[in-house]
Protein backbone atom coordinates (compact mmCIF):
# COMPACT_ATOMS: atom_id res chain seq x y z
CA UNK A 1 0.00 0.00 0.00
CA UNK A 2 1.33 3.39 -0.96
CA UNK A 3 1.97 5.90 1.82
CA UNK A 4 1.07 9.51 1.14
CA UNK A 5 3.81 12.08 1.82
CA UNK A 6 1.41 14.03 4.06
CA UNK A 7 0.80 10.87 6.09
CA UNK A 8 4.53 10.28 6.31
CA UNK A 9 5.11 13.85 7.55
CA UNK A 10 2.29 13.49 10.10
CA UNK A 11 3.76 10.25 11.43
CA UNK A 12 7.15 11.93 11.75
CA UNK A 13 5.52 14.77 13.75
CA UNK A 14 3.80 12.20 15.97
CA UNK A 15 7.14 10.50 16.56
CA UNK A 16 8.79 13.77 17.54
CA UNK A 17 5.89 14.67 19.86
CA UNK A 18 6.15 11.30 21.57
CA UNK A 19 9.91 11.72 21.96
CA UNK A 20 9.24 14.99 23.77
CA UNK A 21 6.40 13.59 25.88
CA UNK A 22 8.30 10.45 26.93
CA UNK A 23 11.87 11.82 26.98
CA UNK A 24 12.15 11.42 30.74
CA UNK A 25 11.32 7.70 30.75
CA UNK A 26 11.86 6.23 27.27
CA UNK A 27 14.75 6.24 24.81
CA UNK A 28 14.28 7.56 21.27
CA UNK A 29 14.78 3.99 19.99
CA UNK A 30 11.98 2.68 22.23
CA UNK A 31 9.68 5.43 21.00
CA UNK A 32 10.50 4.77 17.36
CA UNK A 33 9.90 1.05 17.93
CA UNK A 34 6.48 1.76 19.48
CA UNK A 35 5.54 3.96 16.53
CA UNK A 36 6.73 1.29 14.10
CA UNK A 37 4.72 -1.39 15.93
CA UNK A 38 1.61 0.80 15.92
CA UNK A 39 2.14 1.70 12.29
CA UNK A 40 2.53 -1.92 11.24
CA UNK A 41 -0.67 -2.93 13.02
CA UNK A 42 -2.59 -0.26 11.07
CA UNK A 43 -0.88 -0.75 7.70
CA UNK A 44 -3.80 -2.52 6.05
CA UNK A 45 -6.45 0.09 6.78
CA UNK A 46 -7.87 1.19 3.43
CA UNK A 47 -8.84 4.69 4.56
CA UNK A 48 -5.72 6.53 5.67
CA UNK A 49 -7.13 9.88 6.83
CA UNK A 50 -6.86 9.27 10.57
CA UNK A 51 -3.99 6.79 10.59
CA UNK A 52 -1.44 9.19 12.18
CA UNK A 53 -3.82 9.86 15.09
CA UNK A 54 -4.46 6.14 15.52
CA UNK A 55 -0.71 5.47 15.42
CA UNK A 56 -0.12 8.08 18.12
CA UNK A 57 -2.80 6.61 20.39
CA UNK A 58 -1.56 3.07 19.97
CA UNK A 59 2.10 4.06 20.43
CA UNK A 60 1.22 5.96 23.63
CA UNK A 61 -0.53 2.84 24.96
CA UNK A 62 2.48 0.71 24.08
CA UNK A 63 4.90 3.12 25.75
CA UNK A 64 2.75 3.43 28.89
CA UNK A 65 2.26 -0.35 29.17
CA UNK A 66 5.98 -1.01 28.84
CA UNK A 67 6.82 1.60 31.47
CA UNK A 68 4.23 0.30 33.94
CA UNK A 69 2.10 3.44 33.75
CA UNK A 70 -1.66 3.36 33.46
CA UNK A 71 -3.64 5.64 31.22
Backbone as XML, in Angstrom:
<?xml version="1.0"?>
<chain id="A" units="angstrom">
  <residue number="1" name="UNK">
    <atom name="N" x="0.851" y="-1.184" z="0.000"/>
    <atom name="CA" x="0.000" y="0.000" z="0.000"/>
    <atom name="C" x="0.894" y="1.242" z="0.000"/>
  </residue>
  <residue number="2" name="UNK">
    <atom name="N" x="0.571" y="2.167" z="-0.828"/>
    <atom name="CA" x="1.333" y="3.394" z="-0.958"/>
    <atom name="C" x="1.052" y="4.349" z="0.204"/>
  </residue>
  <residue number="3" name="UNK">
    <atom name="N" x="2.111" y="4.948" z="0.717"/>
    <atom name="CA" x="1.974" y="5.904" z="1.817"/>
    <atom name="C" x="2.080" y="7.308" z="1.246"/>
  </residue>
  <residue number="4" name="UNK">
    <atom name="N" x="1.132" y="8.114" z="1.560"/>
    <atom name="CA" x="1.070" y="9.513" z="1.143"/>
    <atom name="C" x="2.164" y="10.310" z="1.873"/>
  </residue>
  <residue number="5" name="UNK">
    <atom name="N" x="2.763" y="11.264" z="1.187"/>
    <atom name="CA" x="3.807" y="12.082" z="1.818"/>
    <atom name="C" x="3.266" y="12.881" z="2.998"/>
  </residue>
  <residue number="6" name="UNK">
    <atom name="N" x="2.005" y="13.318" z="2.926"/>
    <atom name="CA" x="1.405" y="14.027" z="4.055"/>
    <atom name="C" x="1.266" y="13.099" z="5.260"/>
  </residue>
  <residue number="7" name="UNK">
    <atom name="N" x="0.894" y="11.856" z="5.011"/>
    <atom name="CA" x="0.799" y="10.875" z="6.095"/>
    <atom name="C" x="2.175" y="10.633" z="6.701"/>
  </residue>
  <residue number="8" name="UNK">
    <atom name="N" x="3.157" y="10.497" z="5.842"/>
    <atom name="CA" x="4.529" y="10.278" z="6.311"/>
    <atom name="C" x="4.991" y="11.440" z="7.198"/>
  </residue>
  <residue number="9" name="UNK">
    <atom name="N" x="4.734" y="12.668" z="6.767"/>
    <atom name="CA" x="5.109" y="13.850" z="7.554"/>
    <atom name="C" x="4.357" y="13.878" z="8.880"/>
  </residue>
  <residue number="10" name="UNK">
    <atom name="N" x="3.085" y="13.508" z="8.870"/>
    <atom name="CA" x="2.285" y="13.494" z="10.096"/>
    <atom name="C" x="2.813" y="12.441" z="11.075"/>
  </residue>
  <residue number="11" name="UNK">
    <atom name="N" x="3.207" y="11.295" z="10.568"/>
    <atom name="CA" x="3.755" y="10.251" z="11.429"/>
    <atom name="C" x="5.095" y="10.701" z="12.007"/>
  </residue>
  <residue number="12" name="UNK">
    <atom name="N" x="5.883" y="11.402" z="11.231"/>
    <atom name="CA" x="7.151" y="11.935" z="11.746"/>
    <atom name="C" x="6.888" y="12.947" z="12.866"/>
  </residue>
  <residue number="13" name="UNK">
    <atom name="N" x="5.880" y="13.802" z="12.691"/>
    <atom name="CA" x="5.524" y="14.768" z="13.748"/>
    <atom name="C" x="5.059" y="14.043" z="15.003"/>
  </residue>
  <residue number="14" name="UNK">
    <atom name="N" x="4.257" y="13.004" z="14.824"/>
    <atom name="CA" x="3.804" y="12.197" z="15.970"/>
    <atom name="C" x="5.005" y="11.609" z="16.702"/>
  </residue>
  <residue number="15" name="UNK">
    <atom name="N" x="5.941" y="11.082" z="15.958"/>
    <atom name="CA" x="7.145" y="10.495" z="16.559"/>
    <atom name="C" x="7.899" y="11.535" z="17.376"/>
  </residue>
  <residue number="16" name="UNK">
    <atom name="N" x="8.081" y="12.709" z="16.824"/>
    <atom name="CA" x="8.794" y="13.775" z="17.540"/>
    <atom name="C" x="8.030" y="14.219" z="18.788"/>
  </residue>
  <residue number="17" name="UNK">
    <atom name="N" x="6.703" y="14.299" z="18.695"/>
    <atom name="CA" x="5.891" y="14.671" z="19.856"/>
    <atom name="C" x="6.012" y="13.629" z="20.964"/>
  </residue>
  <residue number="18" name="UNK">
    <atom name="N" x="6.003" y="12.363" z="20.578"/>
    <atom name="CA" x="6.145" y="11.299" z="21.566"/>
    <atom name="C" x="7.538" y="11.309" z="22.193"/>
  </residue>
  <residue number="19" name="UNK">
    <atom name="N" x="8.548" y="11.627" z="21.408"/>
    <atom name="CA" x="9.907" y="11.719" z="21.961"/>
    <atom name="C" x="9.974" y="12.813" z="23.021"/>
  </residue>
  <residue number="20" name="UNK">
    <atom name="N" x="9.285" y="13.917" z="22.792"/>
    <atom name="CA" x="9.241" y="14.993" z="23.774"/>
    <atom name="C" x="8.442" y="14.560" z="25.008"/>
  </residue>
  <residue number="21" name="UNK">
    <atom name="N" x="7.292" y="13.975" z="24.778"/>
    <atom name="CA" x="6.403" y="13.589" z="25.880"/>
    <atom name="C" x="6.997" y="12.493" z="26.765"/>
  </residue>
  <residue number="22" name="UNK">
    <atom name="N" x="7.771" y="11.587" z="26.183"/>
    <atom name="CA" x="8.299" y="10.452" z="26.930"/>
    <atom name="C" x="9.813" y="10.538" z="27.150"/>
  </residue>
  <residue number="23" name="UNK">
    <atom name="N" x="10.409" y="11.689" z="26.915"/>
    <atom name="CA" x="11.867" y="11.817" z="26.983"/>
    <atom name="C" x="12.447" y="11.499" z="28.358"/>
  </residue>
  <residue number="24" name="UNK">
    <atom name="N" x="11.641" y="11.667" z="29.396"/>
    <atom name="CA" x="12.153" y="11.419" z="30.737"/>
    <atom name="C" x="12.101" y="9.949" z="31.148"/>
  </residue>
  <residue number="25" name="UNK">
    <atom name="N" x="11.437" y="9.096" z="30.355"/>
    <atom name="CA" x="11.319" y="7.699" z="30.753"/>
    <atom name="C" x="11.509" y="6.679" z="29.631"/>
  </residue>
  <residue number="26" name="UNK">
    <atom name="N" x="11.668" y="7.139" z="28.389"/>
    <atom name="CA" x="11.855" y="6.228" z="27.268"/>
    <atom name="C" x="12.957" y="6.750" z="26.352"/>
  </residue>
  <residue number="27" name="UNK">
    <atom name="N" x="13.702" y="5.823" z="25.743"/>
    <atom name="CA" x="14.747" y="6.235" z="24.806"/>
    <atom name="C" x="14.115" y="6.530" z="23.444"/>
  </residue>
  <residue number="28" name="UNK">
    <atom name="N" x="14.798" y="7.317" z="22.630"/>
    <atom name="CA" x="14.285" y="7.555" z="21.270"/>
    <atom name="C" x="14.063" y="6.260" z="20.497"/>
  </residue>
  <residue number="29" name="UNK">
    <atom name="N" x="14.938" y="5.266" z="20.681"/>
    <atom name="CA" x="14.779" y="3.986" z="19.991"/>
    <atom name="C" x="13.511" y="3.257" z="20.438"/>
  </residue>
  <residue number="30" name="UNK">
    <atom name="N" x="13.206" y="3.313" z="21.728"/>
    <atom name="CA" x="11.982" y="2.678" z="22.230"/>
    <atom name="C" x="10.744" y="3.360" z="21.646"/>
  </residue>
  <residue number="31" name="UNK">
    <atom name="N" x="10.799" y="4.671" z="21.550"/>
    <atom name="CA" x="9.677" y="5.428" z="21.004"/>
    <atom name="C" x="9.495" y="5.119" z="19.525"/>
  </residue>
  <residue number="32" name="UNK">
    <atom name="N" x="10.579" y="5.101" z="18.786"/>
    <atom name="CA" x="10.498" y="4.774" z="17.364"/>
    <atom name="C" x="9.988" y="3.349" z="17.158"/>
  </residue>
  <residue number="33" name="UNK">
    <atom name="N" x="10.379" y="2.427" z="18.028"/>
    <atom name="CA" x="9.899" y="1.048" z="17.932"/>
    <atom name="C" x="8.393" y="0.974" z="18.202"/>
  </residue>
  <residue number="34" name="UNK">
    <atom name="N" x="7.917" y="1.737" z="19.175"/>
    <atom name="CA" x="6.480" y="1.758" z="19.480"/>
    <atom name="C" x="5.690" y="2.322" z="18.304"/>
  </residue>
  <residue number="35" name="UNK">
    <atom name="N" x="6.211" y="3.378" z="17.702"/>
    <atom name="CA" x="5.539" y="3.961" z="16.527"/>
    <atom name="C" x="5.539" y="2.956" z="15.381"/>
  </residue>
  <residue number="36" name="UNK">
    <atom name="N" x="6.652" y="2.286" z="15.177"/>
    <atom name="CA" x="6.734" y="1.291" z="14.100"/>
    <atom name="C" x="5.759" y="0.139" z="14.342"/>
  </residue>
  <residue number="37" name="UNK">
    <atom name="N" x="5.651" y="-0.314" z="15.588"/>
    <atom name="CA" x="4.717" y="-1.386" z="15.926"/>
    <atom name="C" x="3.273" y="-0.940" z="15.672"/>
  </residue>
  <residue number="38" name="UNK">
    <atom name="N" x="2.957" y="0.264" z="16.125"/>
    <atom name="CA" x="1.607" y="0.801" z="15.919"/>
    <atom name="C" x="1.324" y="0.965" z="14.434"/>
  </residue>
  <residue number="39" name="UNK">
    <atom name="N" x="2.305" y="1.477" z="13.726"/>
    <atom name="CA" x="2.145" y="1.703" z="12.287"/>
    <atom name="C" x="1.902" y="0.392" z="11.543"/>
  </residue>
  <residue number="40" name="UNK">
    <atom name="N" x="2.666" y="-0.617" z="11.891"/>
    <atom name="CA" x="2.529" y="-1.919" z="11.244"/>
    <atom name="C" x="1.143" y="-2.504" z="11.490"/>
  </residue>
  <residue number="41" name="UNK">
    <atom name="N" x="0.637" y="-2.345" z="12.702"/>
    <atom name="CA" x="-0.672" y="-2.926" z="13.024"/>
    <atom name="C" x="-1.813" y="-2.233" z="12.274"/>
  </residue>
  <residue number="42" name="UNK">
    <atom name="N" x="-1.562" y="-1.021" z="11.781"/>
    <atom name="CA" x="-2.587" y="-0.263" z="11.067"/>
    <atom name="C" x="-2.318" y="-0.169" z="9.562"/>
  </residue>
  <residue number="43" name="UNK">
    <atom name="N" x="-1.332" y="-0.892" z="9.091"/>
    <atom name="CA" x="-0.884" y="-0.745" z="7.702"/>
    <atom name="C" x="-1.901" y="-1.192" z="6.661"/>
  </residue>
  <residue number="44" name="UNK">
    <atom name="N" x="-2.843" y="-2.018" z="7.041"/>
    <atom name="CA" x="-3.797" y="-2.519" z="6.046"/>
    <atom name="C" x="-5.099" y="-1.726" z="6.001"/>
  </residue>
  <residue number="45" name="UNK">
    <atom name="N" x="-5.221" y="-0.706" z="6.822"/>
    <atom name="CA" x="-6.445" y="0.090" z="6.782"/>
    <atom name="C" x="-6.576" y="0.772" z="5.422"/>
  </residue>
  <residue number="46" name="UNK">
    <atom name="N" x="-7.716" y="0.616" z="4.762"/>
    <atom name="CA" x="-7.870" y="1.186" z="3.429"/>
    <atom name="C" x="-8.042" y="2.708" z="3.431"/>
  </residue>
  <residue number="47" name="UNK">
    <atom name="N" x="-8.651" y="3.237" z="4.465"/>
    <atom name="CA" x="-8.844" y="4.689" z="4.556"/>
    <atom name="C" x="-7.783" y="5.225" z="5.483"/>
  </residue>
  <residue number="48" name="UNK">
    <atom name="N" x="-6.945" y="6.113" z="4.980"/>
    <atom name="CA" x="-5.724" y="6.526" z="5.668"/>
    <atom name="C" x="-5.849" y="7.856" z="6.411"/>
  </residue>
  <residue number="49" name="UNK">
    <atom name="N" x="-6.977" y="8.524" z="6.314"/>
    <atom name="CA" x="-7.134" y="9.882" z="6.830"/>
    <atom name="C" x="-6.702" y="10.031" z="8.280"/>
  </residue>
  <residue number="50" name="UNK">
    <atom name="N" x="-7.115" y="9.124" z="9.137"/>
    <atom name="CA" x="-6.857" y="9.267" z="10.571"/>
    <atom name="C" x="-5.751" y="8.348" z="11.081"/>
  </residue>
  <residue number="51" name="UNK">
    <atom name="N" x="-5.023" y="7.732" z="10.194"/>
    <atom name="CA" x="-3.988" y="6.786" z="10.592"/>
    <atom name="C" x="-2.940" y="7.419" z="11.511"/>
  </residue>
  <residue number="52" name="UNK">
    <atom name="N" x="-2.428" y="8.627" z="11.246"/>
    <atom name="CA" x="-1.440" y="9.190" z="12.176"/>
    <atom name="C" x="-1.978" y="9.342" z="13.608"/>
  </residue>
  <residue number="53" name="UNK">
    <atom name="N" x="-3.226" y="9.724" z="13.756"/>
    <atom name="CA" x="-3.824" y="9.856" z="15.090"/>
    <atom name="C" x="-3.931" y="8.483" z="15.750"/>
  </residue>
  <residue number="54" name="UNK">
    <atom name="N" x="-4.344" y="7.488" z="14.984"/>
    <atom name="CA" x="-4.456" y="6.137" z="15.524"/>
    <atom name="C" x="-3.086" y="5.591" z="15.909"/>
  </residue>
  <residue number="55" name="UNK">
    <atom name="N" x="-2.077" y="5.892" z="15.108"/>
    <atom name="CA" x="-0.712" y="5.469" z="15.423"/>
    <atom name="C" x="-0.267" y="6.111" z="16.727"/>
  </residue>
  <residue number="56" name="UNK">
    <atom name="N" x="-0.519" y="7.403" z="16.878"/>
    <atom name="CA" x="-0.121" y="8.084" z="18.116"/>
    <atom name="C" x="-0.795" y="7.451" z="19.331"/>
  </residue>
  <residue number="57" name="UNK">
    <atom name="N" x="-2.078" y="7.208" z="19.255"/>
    <atom name="CA" x="-2.798" y="6.615" z="20.389"/>
    <atom name="C" x="-2.259" y="5.241" z="20.738"/>
  </residue>
  <residue number="58" name="UNK">
    <atom name="N" x="-2.052" y="4.427" z="19.723"/>
    <atom name="CA" x="-1.562" y="3.072" z="19.973"/>
    <atom name="C" x="-0.132" y="3.105" z="20.519"/>
  </residue>
  <residue number="59" name="UNK">
    <atom name="N" x="0.719" y="3.958" z="19.957"/>
    <atom name="CA" x="2.102" y="4.058" z="20.426"/>
    <atom name="C" x="2.140" y="4.544" z="21.878"/>
  </residue>
  <residue number="60" name="UNK">
    <atom name="N" x="1.294" y="5.501" z="22.237"/>
    <atom name="CA" x="1.222" y="5.955" z="23.635"/>
    <atom name="C" x="0.846" y="4.798" z="24.562"/>
  </residue>
  <residue number="61" name="UNK">
    <atom name="N" x="-0.134" y="3.992" z="24.137"/>
    <atom name="CA" x="-0.526" y="2.838" z="24.957"/>
    <atom name="C" x="0.639" y="1.876" z="25.118"/>
  </residue>
  <residue number="62" name="UNK">
    <atom name="N" x="1.334" y="1.611" z="24.039"/>
    <atom name="CA" x="2.482" y="0.707" z="24.083"/>
    <atom name="C" x="3.536" y="1.253" z="25.040"/>
  </residue>
  <residue number="63" name="UNK">
    <atom name="N" x="3.864" y="2.522" z="24.904"/>
    <atom name="CA" x="4.898" y="3.120" z="25.747"/>
    <atom name="C" x="4.482" y="3.135" z="27.218"/>
  </residue>
  <residue number="64" name="UNK">
    <atom name="N" x="3.221" y="3.412" z="27.505"/>
    <atom name="CA" x="2.748" y="3.426" z="28.887"/>
    <atom name="C" x="2.727" y="2.019" z="29.474"/>
  </residue>
  <residue number="65" name="UNK">
    <atom name="N" x="2.293" y="1.039" z="28.693"/>
    <atom name="CA" x="2.259" y="-0.345" z="29.173"/>
    <atom name="C" x="3.664" y="-0.848" z="29.500"/>
  </residue>
  <residue number="66" name="UNK">
    <atom name="N" x="4.601" y="-0.539" z="28.652"/>
    <atom name="CA" x="5.976" y="-1.007" z="28.839"/>
    <atom name="C" x="6.694" y="-0.283" z="29.969"/>
  </residue>
  <residue number="67" name="UNK">
    <atom name="N" x="6.176" y="0.879" z="30.376"/>
    <atom name="CA" x="6.819" y="1.602" z="31.472"/>
    <atom name="C" x="6.071" y="1.394" z="32.784"/>
  </residue>
  <residue number="68" name="UNK">
    <atom name="N" x="4.994" y="0.582" z="32.735"/>
    <atom name="CA" x="4.228" y="0.296" z="33.941"/>
    <atom name="C" x="3.249" y="1.380" z="34.331"/>
  </residue>
  <residue number="69" name="UNK">
    <atom name="N" x="3.035" y="2.353" z="33.468"/>
    <atom name="CA" x="2.101" y="3.439" z="33.747"/>
    <atom name="C" x="0.721" y="3.053" z="33.258"/>
  </residue>
  <residue number="70" name="UNK">
    <atom name="N" x="-0.295" y="3.509" z="33.942"/>
    <atom name="CA" x="-1.656" y="3.359" z="33.458"/>
    <atom name="C" x="-2.022" y="4.549" z="32.622"/>
  </residue>
  <residue number="71" name="UNK">
    <atom name="N" x="-3.191" y="4.512" z="32.040"/>
    <atom name="CA" x="-3.636" y="5.644" z="31.223"/>
    <atom name="C" x="-4.086" y="6.774" z="32.077"/>
  </residue>
</chain>
